Amino acid sequence: MRLASKFRIPVVTLVDCPNAQASYESEHRGIAHALARNLATMANLPTPIVSVIIGEGGSGGALAFGRCGTTVDARDAIYSVISPEGAAAISTGTLEGQRQFRKS
């Protein structure tokens, strides 16, 4: 992204990430910091940003790459604040509910 800024060329992101992993290991490796840094970098770019949702875009992972001026969705793309599995886990209160949701 910094090269795009330096050479004044647009940034095009292809988004296909169901969600950011909310696990101890991911947090320990700094996923929240990486997503926040990416959002801050994209917010300050002087060049146009186009995000193309090519699959599933949910939660912080998609948000980190979906911060743009223009969003284009593929025909069967999903762009949401939470993945379907995440919603199932919250609504059932268990990971088992998430696993059952995946099977159906």
Biopython code that builds the backbone (N, CA, C, O; Angstrom):
import numpy as np
from Bio.PDB.StructureBuilder import StructureBuilder

atoms = [
    (1, "MET", "N", (0.819, -1.179, 0.000)),
    (1, "MET", "CA", (0.000, 0.000, 0.000)),
    (1, "MET", "C", (0.871, 1.254, 0.000)),
    (1, "MET", "O", (0.519, 2.272, -0.596)),
    (2, "ARG", "N", (1.996, 1.161, 0.669)),
    (2, "ARG", "CA", (2.877, 2.326, 0.670)),
    (2, "ARG", "C", (3.466, 2.573, -0.714)),
    (2, "ARG", "O", (3.675, 3.721, -1.106)),
    (3, "LEU", "N", (3.734, 1.494, -1.457)),
    (3, "LEU", "CA", (4.211, 1.664, -2.833)),
    (3, "LEU", "C", (3.145, 2.315, -3.702)),
    (3, "LEU", "O", (3.450, 3.169, -4.534)),
    (4, "ALA", "N", (1.903, 1.912, -3.508)),
    (4, "ALA", "CA", (0.806, 2.529, -4.261)),
    (4, "ALA", "C", (0.735, 4.021, -3.958)),
    (4, "ALA", "O", (0.497, 4.833, -4.852)),
    (5, "SER", "N", (0.940, 4.368, -2.720)),
    (5, "SER", "CA", (0.932, 5.768, -2.329)),
    (5, "SER", "C", (2.107, 6.509, -2.959)),
    (5, "SER", "O", (1.955, 7.620, -3.468)),
    (6, "LYS", "N", (3.267, 5.885, -2.918)),
    (6, "LYS", "CA", (4.476, 6.514, -3.461)),
    (6, "LYS", "C", (4.360, 6.771, -4.959)),
    (6, "LYS", "O", (4.756, 7.829, -5.449)),
    (7, "PHE", "N", (3.811, 5.794, -5.684)),
    (7, "PHE", "CA", (3.718, 5.921, -7.138)),
    (7, "PHE", "C", (2.356, 6.419, -7.617)),
    (7, "PHE", "O", (2.103, 6.507, -8.819)),
    (8, "ARG", "N", (1.477, 6.744, -6.658)),
    (8, "ARG", "CA", (0.148, 7.291, -6.972)),
    (8, "ARG", "C", (-0.661, 6.367, -7.890)),
    (8, "ARG", "O", (-1.225, 6.802, -8.894)),
    (9, "ILE", "N", (-0.703, 5.095, -7.522)),
    (9, "ILE", "CA", (-1.521, 4.140, -8.269)),
    (9, "ILE", "C", (-2.621, 3.612, -7.349)),
    (9, "ILE", "O", (-2.421, 3.542, -6.136)),
    (10, "PRO", "N", (-3.773, 3.240, -7.898)),
    (10, "PRO", "CA", (-4.872, 2.744, -7.053)),
    (10, "PRO", "C", (-4.533, 1.409, -6.390)),
    (10, "PRO", "O", (-3.703, 0.643, -6.879)),
    (11, "VAL", "N", (-5.189, 1.160, -5.284)),
    (11, "VAL", "CA", (-5.065, -0.116, -4.583)),
    (11, "VAL", "C", (-6.343, -0.903, -4.848)),
    (11, "VAL", "O", (-7.446, -0.381, -4.685)),
    (12, "VAL", "N", (-6.191, -2.153, -5.254)),
    (12, "VAL", "CA", (-7.337, -3.046, -5.452)),
    (12, "VAL", "C", (-7.152, -4.222, -4.511)),
    (12, "VAL", "O", (-6.132, -4.909, -4.547)),
    (13, "THR", "N", (-8.164, -4.450, -3.656)),
    (13, "THR", "CA", (-8.108, -5.581, -2.738)),
    (13, "THR", "C", (-9.147, -6.610, -3.158)),
    (13, "THR", "O", (-10.250, -6.253, -3.571)),
    (14, "LEU", "N", (-8.797, -7.874, -3.053)),
    (14, "LEU", "CA", (-9.722, -8.979, -3.299)),
    (14, "LEU", "C", (-10.036, -9.598, -1.942)),
    (14, "LEU", "O", (-9.151, -10.137, -1.277)),
    (15, "VAL", "N", (-11.286, -9.517, -1.544)),
    (15, "VAL", "CA", (-11.682, -9.962, -0.205)),
    (15, "VAL", "C", (-12.377, -11.313, -0.289)),
    (15, "VAL", "O", (-13.385, -11.462, -0.980)),
    (16, "ASP", "N", (-11.830, -12.291, 0.417)),
    (16, "ASP", "CA", (-12.454, -13.604, 0.570)),
    (16, "ASP", "C", (-11.967, -14.187, 1.888)),
    (16, "ASP", "O", (-11.169, -15.124, 1.910)),
    (17, "CYS", "N", (-12.456, -13.625, 2.977)),
    (17, "CYS", "CA", (-12.072, -14.100, 4.302)),
    (17, "CYS", "C", (-13.317, -14.120, 5.179)),
    (17, "CYS", "O", (-13.928, -13.078, 5.418)),
    (18, "PRO", "N", (-13.693, -15.298, 5.658)),
    (18, "PRO", "CA", (-14.925, -15.414, 6.426)),
    (18, "PRO", "C", (-14.917, -14.601, 7.708)),
    (18, "PRO", "O", (-15.912, -13.949, 8.023)),
    (19, "ASN", "N", (-13.829, -14.621, 8.450)),
    (19, "ASN", "CA", (-13.758, -13.833, 9.674)),
    (19, "ASN", "C", (-12.339, -13.843, 10.200)),
    (19, "ASN", "O", (-11.510, -14.662, 9.802)),
    (20, "ALA", "N", (-12.080, -12.921, 11.097)),
    (20, "ALA", "CA", (-10.797, -12.922, 11.796)),
    (20, "ALA", "C", (-10.911, -13.922, 12.943)),
    (20, "ALA", "O", (-11.903, -13.922, 13.672)),
    (21, "GLN", "N", (-9.924, -14.752, 13.099)),
    (21, "GLN", "CA", (-9.959, -15.755, 14.154)),
    (21, "GLN", "C", (-9.888, -15.097, 15.520)),
    (21, "GLN", "O", (-8.939, -14.371, 15.815)),
    (22, "ALA", "N", (-10.870, -15.342, 16.337)),
    (22, "ALA", "CA", (-10.908, -14.780, 17.694)),
    (22, "ALA", "C", (-10.448, -15.831, 18.688)),
    (22, "ALA", "O", (-11.211, -16.264, 19.552)),
    (23, "SER", "N", (-9.211, -16.229, 18.558)),
    (23, "SER", "CA", (-8.683, -17.249, 19.461)),
    (23, "SER", "C", (-7.509, -16.674, 20.244)),
    (23, "SER", "O", (-6.970, -15.623, 19.898)),
    (24, "TYR", "N", (-7.130, -17.364, 21.281)),
    (24, "TYR", "CA", (-5.996, -16.935, 22.091)),
    (24, "TYR", "C", (-4.730, -16.859, 21.239)),
    (24, "TYR", "O", (-3.953, -15.911, 21.356)),
    (25, "GLU", "N", (-4.526, -17.853, 20.389)),
    (25, "GLU", "CA", (-3.325, -17.888, 19.554)),
    (25, "GLU", "C", (-3.274, -16.697, 18.602)),
    (25, "GLU", "O", (-2.220, -16.090, 18.413)),
    (26, "SER", "N", (-4.417, -16.369, 18.003)),
    (26, "SER", "CA", (-4.467, -15.233, 17.083)),
    (26, "SER", "C", (-4.189, -13.925, 17.807)),
    (26, "SER", "O", (-3.456, -13.072, 17.306)),
    (27, "GLU", "N", (-4.772, -13.773, 18.975)),
    (27, "GLU", "CA", (-4.539, -12.561, 19.756)),
    (27, "GLU", "C", (-3.080, -12.490, 20.211)),
    (27, "GLU", "O", (-2.476, -11.418, 20.220)),
    (28, "HIS", "N", (-2.527, -13.632, 20.584)),
    (28, "HIS", "CA", (-1.136, -13.680, 21.025)),
    (28, "HIS", "C", (-0.190, -13.287, 19.882)),
    (28, "HIS", "O", (0.847, -12.666, 20.113)),
    (29, "ARG", "N", (-0.551, -13.651, 18.665)),
    (29, "ARG", "CA", (0.271, -13.308, 17.492)),
    (29, "ARG", "C", (0.016, -11.892, 16.987)),
    (29, "ARG", "O", (0.707, -11.421, 16.084)),
    (30, "GLY", "N", (-0.973, -11.210, 17.564)),
    (30, "GLY", "CA", (-1.182, -9.805, 17.239)),
    (30, "GLY", "C", (-2.144, -9.512, 16.107)),
    (30, "GLY", "O", (-1.959, -8.533, 15.383)),
    (31, "ILE", "N", (-3.175, -10.343, 15.934)),
    (31, "ILE", "CA", (-4.108, -10.116, 14.828)),
    (31, "ILE", "C", (-4.844, -8.775, 14.966)),
    (31, "ILE", "O", (-5.059, -8.081, 13.973)),
    (32, "ALA", "N", (-5.220, -8.420, 16.174)),
    (32, "ALA", "CA", (-5.947, -7.160, 16.372)),
    (32, "ALA", "C", (-5.066, -5.978, 15.982)),
    (32, "ALA", "O", (-5.531, -5.033, 15.345)),
    (33, "HIS", "N", (-3.806, -6.035, 16.362)),
    (33, "HIS", "CA", (-2.869, -4.961, 16.012)),
    (33, "HIS", "C", (-2.666, -4.899, 14.500)),
    (33, "HIS", "O", (-2.629, -3.812, 13.924)),
    (34, "ALA", "N", (-2.535, -6.045, 13.861)),
    (34, "ALA", "CA", (-2.335, -6.077, 12.411)),
    (34, "ALA", "C", (-3.554, -5.515, 11.667)),
    (34, "ALA", "O", (-3.402, -4.755, 10.711)),
    (35, "LEU", "N", (-4.749, -5.888, 12.105)),
    (35, "LEU", "CA", (-5.959, -5.367, 11.466)),
    (35, "LEU", "C", (-6.083, -3.862, 11.674)),
    (35, "LEU", "O", (-6.446, -3.133, 10.752)),
    (36, "ALA", "N", (-5.780, -3.397, 12.886)),
    (36, "ALA", "CA", (-5.862, -1.965, 13.168)),
    (36, "ALA", "C", (-4.833, -1.186, 12.357)),
    (36, "ALA", "O", (-5.136, -0.112, 11.836)),
    (37, "ARG", "N", (-3.632, -1.714, 12.249)),
    (37, "ARG", "CA", (-2.589, -1.051, 11.464)),
    (37, "ARG", "C", (-2.981, -0.976, 9.989)),
    (37, "ARG", "O", (-2.746, 0.033, 9.325)),
    (38, "ASN", "N", (-3.576, -2.045, 9.490)),
    (38, "ASN", "CA", (-4.017, -2.060, 8.102)),
    (38, "ASN", "C", (-5.116, -1.024, 7.861)),
    (38, "ASN", "O", (-5.087, -0.302, 6.865)),
    (39, "LEU", "N", (-6.082, -0.954, 8.777)),
    (39, "LEU", "CA", (-7.147, 0.046, 8.663)),
    (39, "LEU", "C", (-6.585, 1.466, 8.683)),
    (39, "LEU", "O", (-7.012, 2.313, 7.899)),
    (40, "ALA", "N", (-5.635, 1.728, 9.570)),
    (40, "ALA", "CA", (-5.041, 3.060, 9.663)),
    (40, "ALA", "C", (-4.273, 3.408, 8.392)),
    (40, "ALA", "O", (-4.350, 4.535, 7.904)),
    (41, "THR", "N", (-3.536, 2.445, 7.861)),
    (41, "THR", "CA", (-2.784, 2.683, 6.629)),
    (41, "THR", "C", (-3.719, 2.992, 5.478)),
    (41, "THR", "O", (-3.487, 3.933, 4.719)),
    (42, "MET", "N", (-4.775, 2.203, 5.344)),
    (42, "MET", "CA", (-5.723, 2.426, 4.245)),
    (42, "MET", "C", (-6.464, 3.750, 4.411)),
    (42, "MET", "O", (-6.791, 4.400, 3.418)),
    (43, "ALA", "N", (-6.729, 4.150, 5.634)),
    (43, "ALA", "CA", (-7.451, 5.402, 5.873)),
    (43, "ALA", "C", (-6.629, 6.618, 5.458)),
    (43, "ALA", "O", (-7.186, 7.661, 5.114)),
    (44, "ASN", "N", (-5.318, 6.484, 5.491)),
    (44, "ASN", "CA", (-4.451, 7.612, 5.177)),
    (44, "ASN", "C", (-3.862, 7.584, 3.776)),
    (44, "ASN", "O", (-3.061, 8.453, 3.431)),
    (45, "LEU", "N", (-4.240, 6.603, 2.960)),
    (45, "LEU", "CA", (-3.711, 6.545, 1.597)),
    (45, "LEU", "C", (-4.300, 7.667, 0.745)),
    (45, "LEU", "O", (-5.508, 7.901, 0.785)),
    (46, "PRO", "N", (-3.476, 8.352, -0.014)),
    (46, "PRO", "CA", (-3.986, 9.406, -0.891)),
    (46, "PRO", "C", (-4.509, 8.873, -2.225)),
    (46, "PRO", "O", (-5.043, 9.630, -3.036)),
    (47, "THR", "N", (-4.355, 7.570, -2.447)),
    (47, "THR", "CA", (-4.775, 6.982, -3.720)),
    (47, "THR", "C", (-6.136, 6.309, -3.585)),
    (47, "THR", "O", (-6.540, 5.952, -2.478)),
    (48, "PRO", "N", (-6.855, 6.129, -4.706)),
    (48, "PRO", "CA", (-8.145, 5.430, -4.644)),
    (48, "PRO", "C", (-7.969, 3.972, -4.219)),
    (48, "PRO", "O", (-6.958, 3.339, -4.523)),
    (49, "ILE", "N", (-8.974, 3.453, -3.509)),
    (49, "ILE", "CA", (-8.973, 2.051, -3.081)),
    (49, "ILE", "C", (-10.270, 1.419, -3.547)),
    (49, "ILE", "O", (-11.357, 1.935, -3.286)),
    (50, "VAL", "N", (-10.145, 0.294, -4.241)),
    (50, "VAL", "CA", (-11.305, -0.460, -4.701)),
    (50, "VAL", "C", (-11.227, -1.843, -4.086)),
    (50, "VAL", "O", (-10.214, -2.529, -4.220)),
    (51, "SER", "N", (-12.298, -2.259, -3.406)),
    (51, "SER", "CA", (-12.353, -3.597, -2.825)),
    (51, "SER", "C", (-13.344, -4.438, -3.603)),
    (51, "SER", "O", (-14.473, -4.019, -3.854)),
    (52, "VAL", "N", (-12.913, -5.619, -3.979)),
    (52, "VAL", "CA", (-13.770, -6.553, -4.704)),
    (52, "VAL", "C", (-14.035, -7.735, -3.785)),
    (52, "VAL", "O", (-13.120, -8.475, -3.424)),
    (53, "ILE", "N", (-15.303, -7.903, -3.409)),
    (53, "ILE", "CA", (-15.690, -9.032, -2.559)),
    (53, "ILE", "C", (-15.921, -10.211, -3.486)),
    (53, "ILE", "O", (-16.906, -10.242, -4.224)),
    (54, "ILE", "N", (-15.009, -11.192, -3.454)),
    (54, "ILE", "CA", (-15.088, -12.304, -4.406)),
    (54, "ILE", "C", (-15.653, -13.570, -3.788)),
    (54, "ILE", "O", (-15.940, -14.533, -4.500)),
    (55, "GLY", "N", (-15.814, -13.579, -2.484)),
    (55, "GLY", "CA", (-16.344, -14.761, -1.798)),
    (55, "GLY", "C", (-17.100, -14.326, -0.574)),
    (55, "GLY", "O", (-18.111, -13.629, -0.661)),
    (56, "GLU", "N", (-16.595, -14.748, 0.576)),
    (56, "GLU", "CA", (-17.236, -14.380, 1.835)),
    (56, "GLU", "C", (-16.383, -13.328, 2.530)),
    (56, "GLU", "O", (-15.174, -13.498, 2.684)),
    (57, "GLY", "N", (-17.011, -12.260, 2.941)),
    (57, "GLY", "CA", (-16.321, -11.215, 3.684)),
    (57, "GLY", "C", (-17.068, -10.957, 4.965)),
    (57, "GLY", "O", (-18.152, -10.374, 4.946)),
    (58, "GLY", "N", (-16.510, -11.380, 6.076)),
    (58, "GLY", "CA", (-17.202, -11.192, 7.341)),
    (58, "GLY", "C", (-16.245, -10.809, 8.444)),
    (58, "GLY", "O", (-15.107, -11.276, 8.479)),
    (59, "SER", "N", (-16.703, -9.960, 9.345)),
    (59, "SER", "CA", (-15.994, -9.591, 10.552)),
    (59, "SER", "C", (-14.778, -8.717, 10.257)),
    (59, "SER", "O", (-14.693, -8.084, 9.205)),
    (60, "GLY", "N", (-13.842, -8.695, 11.201)),
    (60, "GLY", "CA", (-12.697, -7.803, 11.126)),
    (60, "GLY", "C", (-11.763, -8.056, 9.968)),
    (60, "GLY", "O", (-11.151, -7.124, 9.445)),
    (61, "GLY", "N", (-11.645, -9.309, 9.561)),
    (61, "GLY", "CA", (-10.770, -9.618, 8.425)),
    (61, "GLY", "C", (-11.218, -8.926, 7.164)),
    (61, "GLY", "O", (-10.401, -8.345, 6.449)),
    (62, "ALA", "N", (-12.499, -8.977, 6.881)),
    (62, "ALA", "CA", (-13.027, -8.310, 5.684)),
    (62, "ALA", "C", (-13.014, -6.802, 5.862)),
    (62, "ALA", "O", (-12.762, -6.067, 4.907)),
    (63, "LEU", "N", (-13.280, -6.340, 7.055)),
    (63, "LEU", "CA", (-13.267, -4.907, 7.311)),
    (63, "LEU", "C", (-11.881, -4.325, 7.058)),
    (63, "LEU", "O", (-11.751, -3.231, 6.507)),
    (64, "ALA", "N", (-10.847, -5.060, 7.461)),
    (64, "ALA", "CA", (-9.483, -4.566, 7.291)),
    (64, "ALA", "C", (-9.118, -4.380, 5.829)),
    (64, "ALA", "O", (-8.333, -3.492, 5.495)),
    (65, "PHE", "N", (-9.677, -5.206, 4.954)),
    (65, "PHE", "CA", (-9.370, -5.079, 3.529)),
    (65, "PHE", "C", (-10.485, -4.407, 2.755)),
    (65, "PHE", "O", (-10.318, -4.075, 1.582)),
    (66, "GLY", "N", (-11.612, -4.206, 3.397)),
    (66, "GLY", "CA", (-12.763, -3.625, 2.716)),
    (66, "GLY", "C", (-12.920, -2.132, 2.928)),
    (66, "GLY", "O", (-13.893, -1.551, 2.447)),
    (67, "ARG", "N", (-12.006, -1.496, 3.625)),
    (67, "ARG", "CA", (-12.064, -0.055, 3.847)),
    (67, "ARG", "C", (-11.619, 0.633, 2.556)),
    (67, "ARG", "O", (-10.441, 0.621, 2.197)),
    (68, "CYS", "N", (-12.587, 1.226, 1.875)),
    (68, "CYS", "CA", (-12.269, 1.755, 0.552)),
    (68, "CYS", "C", (-13.270, 2.815, 0.128)),
    (68, "CYS", "O", (-14.209, 3.141, 0.853)),
    (69, "GLY", "N", (-13.042, 3.344, -1.069)),
    (69, "GLY", "CA", (-13.980, 4.301, -1.633)),
    (69, "GLY", "C", (-15.035, 3.625, -2.474)),
    (69, "GLY", "O", (-16.155, 4.123, -2.593)),
    (70, "THR", "N", (-14.686, 2.494, -3.057)),
    (70, "THR", "CA", (-15.605, 1.766, -3.928)),
    (70, "THR", "C", (-15.560, 0.282, -3.593)),
    (70, "THR", "O", (-14.486, -0.307, -3.470)),
    (71, "THR", "N", (-16.736, -0.311, -3.447)),
    (71, "THR", "CA", (-16.835, -1.751, -3.204)),
    (71, "THR", "C", (-17.608, -2.389, -4.340)),
    (71, "THR", "O", (-18.660, -1.895, -4.747)),
    (72, "VAL", "N", (-17.081, -3.489, -4.847)),
    (72, "VAL", "CA", (-17.739, -4.255, -5.901)),
    (72, "VAL", "C", (-17.930, -5.668, -5.373)),
    (72, "VAL", "O", (-16.992, -6.275, -4.856)),
    (73, "ASP", "N", (-19.141, -6.190, -5.500)),
    (73, "ASP", "CA", (-19.430, -7.547, -5.025)),
    (73, "ASP", "C", (-19.631, -8.484, -6.203)),
    (73, "ASP", "O", (-20.294, -8.140, -7.182)),
    (74, "ALA", "N", (-19.050, -9.672, -6.097)),
    (74, "ALA", "CA", (-19.334, -10.720, -7.069)),
    (74, "ALA", "C", (-20.781, -11.169, -6.868)),
    (74, "ALA", "O", (-21.381, -10.901, -5.827)),
    (75, "ARG", "N", (-21.322, -11.835, -7.843)),
    (75, "ARG", "CA", (-22.735, -12.221, -7.816)),
    (75, "ARG", "C", (-23.136, -12.983, -6.563)),
    (75, "ARG", "O", (-24.175, -12.683, -5.974)),
    (76, "ASP", "N", (-22.350, -13.949, -6.145)),
    (76, "ASP", "CA", (-22.707, -14.777, -4.989)),
    (76, "ASP", "C", (-21.910, -14.419, -3.737)),
    (76, "ASP", "O", (-21.808, -15.228, -2.814)),
    (77, "ALA", "N", (-21.355, -13.233, -3.701)),
    (77, "ALA", "CA", (-20.533, -12.823, -2.559)),
    (77, "ALA", "C", (-21.395, -12.502, -1.345)),
    (77, "ALA", "O", (-22.560, -12.127, -1.467)),
    (78, "ILE", "N", (-20.794, -12.658, -0.175)),
    (78, "ILE", "CA", (-21.435, -12.318, 1.097)),
    (78, "ILE", "C", (-20.524, -11.330, 1.802)),
    (78, "ILE", "O", (-19.334, -11.588, 1.984)),
    (79, "TYR", "N", (-21.085, -10.204, 2.195)),
    (79, "TYR", "CA", (-20.316, -9.184, 2.916)),
    (79, "TYR", "C", (-21.119, -8.809, 4.145)),
    (79, "TYR", "O", (-22.173, -8.182, 4.034)),
    (80, "SER", "N", (-20.629, -9.188, 5.317)),
    (80, "SER", "CA", (-21.412, -8.983, 6.533)),
    (80, "SER", "C", (-20.505, -8.632, 7.710)),
    (80, "SER", "O", (-19.286, -8.789, 7.637)),
    (81, "VAL", "N", (-21.106, -8.164, 8.775)),
    (81, "VAL", "CA", (-20.337, -7.793, 9.961)),
    (81, "VAL", "C", (-19.896, -9.008, 10.759)),
    (81, "VAL", "O", (-19.001, -8.911, 11.599)),
    (82, "ILE", "N", (-20.512, -10.143, 10.504)),
    (82, "ILE", "CA", (-20.154, -11.375, 11.209)),
    (82, "ILE", "C", (-20.398, -12.545, 10.265)),
    (82, "ILE", "O", (-21.315, -12.511, 9.444)),
    (83, "SER", "N", (-19.577, -13.569, 10.387)),
    (83, "SER", "CA", (-19.766, -14.752, 9.547)),
    (83, "SER", "C", (-20.996, -15.526, 10.003)),
    (83, "SER", "O", (-21.404, -15.397, 11.157)),
    (84, "PRO", "N", (-21.595, -16.323, 9.129)),
    (84, "PRO", "CA", (-22.741, -17.139, 9.543)),
    (84, "PRO", "C", (-22.399, -18.079, 10.707)),
    (84, "PRO", "O", (-23.224, -18.295, 11.595)),
    (85, "GLU", "N", (-21.182, -18.636, 10.701)),
    (85, "GLU", "CA", (-20.779, -19.520, 11.795)),
    (85, "GLU", "C", (-20.656, -18.751, 13.105)),
    (85, "GLU", "O", (-21.027, -19.252, 14.166)),
    (86, "GLY", "N", (-20.127, -17.521, 13.021)),
    (86, "GLY", "CA", (-20.024, -16.697, 14.222)),
    (86, "GLY", "C", (-21.381, -16.349, 14.785)),
    (86, "GLY", "O", (-21.575, -16.362, 16.001)),
    (87, "ALA", "N", (-22.321, -16.039, 13.914)),
    (87, "ALA", "CA", (-23.683, -15.736, 14.363)),
    (87, "ALA", "C", (-24.325, -16.956, 15.018)),
    (87, "ALA", "O", (-25.030, -16.832, 16.019)),
    (88, "ALA", "N", (-24.077, -18.138, 14.447)),
    (88, "ALA", "CA", (-24.631, -19.365, 15.025)),
    (88, "ALA", "C", (-24.041, -19.627, 16.404)),
    (88, "ALA", "O", (-24.757, -20.036, 17.318)),
    (89, "ALA", "N", (-22.734, -19.394, 16.560)),
    (89, "ALA", "CA", (-22.103, -19.618, 17.853)),
    (89, "ALA", "C", (-22.653, -18.654, 18.903)),
    (89, "ALA", "O", (-22.848, -19.035, 20.057)),
    (90, "ILE", "N", (-22.901, -17.406, 18.503)),
    (90, "ILE", "CA", (-23.447, -16.431, 19.447)),
    (90, "ILE", "C", (-24.891, -16.772, 19.798)),
    (90, "ILE", "O", (-25.276, -16.728, 20.967)),
    (91, "SER", "N", (-25.683, -17.108, 18.797)),
    (91, "SER", "CA", (-27.102, -17.365, 19.063)),
    (91, "SER", "C", (-27.329, -18.649, 19.852)),
    (91, "SER", "O", (-28.275, -18.728, 20.636)),
    (92, "THR", "N", (-26.478, -19.656, 19.660)),
    (92, "THR", "CA", (-26.631, -20.893, 20.427)),
    (92, "THR", "C", (-25.813, -20.880, 21.706)),
    (92, "THR", "O", (-26.089, -21.644, 22.631)),
    (93, "GLY", "N", (-24.809, -20.018, 21.763)),
    (93, "GLY", "CA", (-23.988, -19.912, 22.953)),
    (93, "GLY", "C", (-22.908, -20.965, 23.078)),
    (93, "GLY", "O", (-22.209, -21.018, 24.089)),
    (94, "THR", "N", (-22.760, -21.811, 22.058)),
    (94, "THR", "CA", (-21.756, -22.866, 22.134)),
    (94, "THR", "C", (-21.056, -23.046, 20.797)),
    (94, "THR", "O", (-21.562, -22.654, 19.745)),
    (95, "LEU", "N", (-19.883, -23.645, 20.869)),
    (95, "LEU", "CA", (-19.190, -24.011, 19.633)),
    (95, "LEU", "C", (-19.889, -25.173, 18.946)),
    (95, "LEU", "O", (-19.805, -25.322, 17.727)),
    (96, "GLU", "N", (-20.581, -26.000, 19.730)),
    (96, "GLU", "CA", (-21.329, -27.115, 19.135)),
    (96, "GLU", "C", (-22.405, -26.591, 18.207)),
    (96, "GLU", "O", (-22.647, -27.178, 17.153)),
    (97, "GLY", "N", (-23.058, -25.493, 18.578)),
    (97, "GLY", "CA", (-24.059, -24.873, 17.708)),
    (97, "GLY", "C", (-23.435, -24.406, 16.413)),
    (97, "GLY", "O", (-24.055, -24.480, 15.352)),
    (98, "GLN", "N", (-22.199, -23.921, 16.502)),
    (98, "GLN", "CA", (-21.482, -23.508, 15.299)),
    (98, "GLN", "C", (-21.189, -24.720, 14.414)),
    (98, "GLN", "O", (-21.345, -24.651, 13.194)),
    (99, "ARG", "N", (-20.774, -25.803, 15.011)),
    (99, "ARG", "CA", (-20.485, -27.015, 14.233)),
    (99, "ARG", "C", (-21.753, -27.556, 13.567)),
    (99, "ARG", "O", (-21.709, -28.005, 12.421)),
    (100, "GLN", "N", (-22.874, -27.516, 14.278)),
    (100, "GLN", "CA", (-24.146, -27.990, 13.724)),
    (100, "GLN", "C", (-24.567, -27.104, 12.566)),
    (100, "GLN", "O", (-25.110, -27.589, 11.574)),
    (101, "PHE", "N", (-24.320, -25.803, 12.690)),
    (101, "PHE", "CA", (-24.681, -24.865, 11.627)),
    (101, "PHE", "C", (-23.894, -25.178, 10.370)),
    (101, "PHE", "O", (-24.440, -25.119, 9.268)),
    (102, "ARG", "N", (-22.610, -25.511, 10.518)),
    (102, "ARG", "CA", (-21.781, -25.835, 9.357)),
    (102, "ARG", "C", (-22.293, -27.061, 8.612)),
    (102, "ARG", "O", (-22.219, -27.131, 7.385)),
    (103, "LYS", "N", (-22.820, -28.040, 9.377)),
    (103, "LYS", "CA", (-23.291, -29.276, 8.761)),
    (103, "LYS", "C", (-24.561, -29.069, 7.952)),
    (103, "LYS", "O", (-24.790, -29.778, 6.971)),
    (104, "SER", "N", (-25.389, -28.109, 8.346)),
    (104, "SER", "CA", (-26.667, -27.931, 7.649)),
    (104, "SER", "C", (-26.536, -27.101, 6.404)),
    (104, "SER", "O", (-27.526, -26.865, 5.712)),
]
sb = StructureBuilder()
sb.init_structure("model")
sb.init_model(0)
sb.init_chain("A")
sb.init_seg("    ")
for serial, (resi, resn, name, xyz) in enumerate(atoms, 1):
    if name == "N":
        sb.init_residue(resn, " ", resi, " ")
    sb.init_atom(name, np.array(xyz, "f"), 0.0, 1.0, " ", f" {name:<3s}", serial, name[0])
structure = sb.get_structure()
